[in-house]
Amino acid sequence: MPTYAYACKDCGHAFDIVQAFSDNSLSECPECQGALRKKFNSVGVVFKGSGFYRTDSRDSKGSTVSAAPSAPAAPAAAPAPAAAAAAS
């Protein structure tokens, strides 16, 4: 069952309560019998299981996206002459 947050419009009393989806919203403050409003917070979403990643729905044999052409290999640098290194 979900937990709902309420706040009183008159006295500012705030509280949380566990209610079933089928229960009616509260309308009266338990402290001052003033009008209540339901507070809405951001929902924490947790994705569990398969199917939430880009690769989960792809065929493992191939991809529909073509690979970028590879760049030609750069020429190897010529090694320094051994005689010049020995003379120094």
N, C-alpha and C positions, 0 to 999 in steps of 0.2 A: 504494500500500500504506500502511496506517495505521501511525502511530508509537505505541507503547505505553510507558508509564512503569512501572517496577518499583522496589521497595524491599525490602531484606533485613530480615527480622524480627529477625535476630540481631545483625548488625554495623551496620545502618543504611545500607549502601551503596545509593545510588539511581542509576538510569541509565535511558535511553530506548533503545528498539530498534525498528527497522522490521520488521514481520512481516506476512505475508499473513493474510487472514482464515482460511484453512484450516490455518495452522500452530498447533501446540499451544502453550499458555501455558508460559512458563519456570517452573521450580519450584526451581532450585538457583542460589544466588548464585555469580557467577564469582570473587568475592574470597575468601569463607570457606566456600563450599559449604553455607551455611545455607538456610533456607526463604525463598522469595520471596513477595511479595504484589504483585498488580497494583494500581496506583494509578489511580483514576478522576478525571478532571478534567472541568470543564464543557465542553460541546461548542460550538464556534463555528459558528453557522449563518449562512449567507449565502444570501439569496433572490435569485436572478437570473432575469430573464425576466418575462413578463407573467403576470397572474393572482394577484398577491400584494397588490394594493391594492383597496380597496372599489370604486373606479370601474372597475376592469378588467373586471368581470363584469356591468356594467350596460349597458343599452341606451342608446346615445347620444341617441336621440330624446326620451326622457322618463325620469322617475324614478318609482319606486313610492311614494316618500315625498312627501306633499303639502306644499306650501310654507305657512308660517305666514301668516295674514292680515296685510296691511300696515296700519300705524297711520295714522290720518288726518293730513294735513299740518297743522302748527301755523300759526296765523294770523301774518302778517308784522307786525312791529312798525312802528308809525307813525313816519315820519321826524320829526325835531325841526324845529320851525318855523325858517325861515331868518331871520326878523325877530328872534327872541329870541337867536339866536346872534350876529347882527351888532351888537346893542345892548350886548353884554357887553364 
